[in-house]
Amino acid sequence: MKKIKAATIVEILAASAIIVTVFTIASLSLNNVFKGVVKGNDSEFQNRLKELTYLTKHQKIAVPYYEDNEQWDIAIEKQEGVFILEAVHKPSKKETQRLIHETIR
């Protein structure tokens, strides 16, 4: 009979530890990526701005208009014949501004 070489318990434990470490690092990295995507998702806010733009153009809301929620302060005011929509992100103090031209009826 021929003797078959086999891996020792120490080699198996070392290989298992390396594999577990690699998978742990990979899962933490993916978790950070997905968390960043979810945190940076502002599609709901962008849809709200589009809705307010539409309502302003078609004179469905009274101007000046102010809206306050947990993340954003939104204001619509009329200056020099043009509506200005301003939104301020509360946590970062980042400001977004849009000009809204009136629809002629």
N, C-alpha and C positions, 0 to 999 in steps of 0.2 A: 504494500500500500504506500501510496505517495502522501507525504505530509502537505496539507494545504495551509498556506499562510493566512492568518486572520488578523483583523484589526483588534487592538487592545481596547479595553474599557476606557483608558485615558484618551486615546485617539478619538474614540466615538464621542466622549464628553466634550473634548476641545472643538470638534467639528460642530456639534450641536450648539455649543455656546456661540460660535462664530455665526452660524445661521440665525439663531435667535437675535443676536445683536444687529445683524443686517436687516432683518425684517422689522425690528423695533425702530431703527433709524428711518427706514422707508415709510413706515406707517405714520410716524410723527411728522415727517416731511409732507406727506400727502394731507394730513390733517391741517397743517399750517396753510397749505395752498388752498384747500377748500374753505377754510375759515376766512381767508383773505377775499375769496370770490364772493362769499355770502355777505361779508361786511361791506364790500365795495359795490354791491348791487343797489343801484338807485333807480331802477326802472319804474317802481311805483311812484317815486317823486317826479320823474320825468313825465309820466302819464298825467299826473296831477297838474303839472305846468301846462301841458298841452290842452287839458280840459279847461283850465282857467283862461288860456289864450283864446280858445274857441268861444267860451261864454262872453268874454270881453268884446271880441270882434262882433258878435251878434247881439250885443247889448242885453244880455240875459242876467247880468249881475250889476249891482250899483257900484259905481266907482266914486270915491276911493274904496278899495276893498282890502281888508286885512285878515290874515289867517295865521293861527299859531298852533303848532303841534309840538310833540316832544323833540323833534329833530330840526325843524325848519320854521323860520318866520317868513311869511310871504306877504308882500304888499303890492297892490296895483294902484297907480296914481296916473292922472292925466297931466302932462306938461307940454305946453306949446303944440297942442293938437295931436299929440302922440301919447299912447298909453305906455307906461314903463312898468314892467313887472320885475320886482326885486325879491330875491330869496336869499336868506342868510342861514347857513348851517350853524346851529348853535354850538356844537362841540368844537368845531374847528374854526369858526368865525369866517368861513369861506363864503364869498358873496357871488351870486349869479344874477345877471341883469339881462333882460330882453326888451326889445322894442316891439310894440304891438300896433300895427297900423289899423285904423278904423275901417270897417267895411262900409262902402258907400251904398246907401239904399235909395 
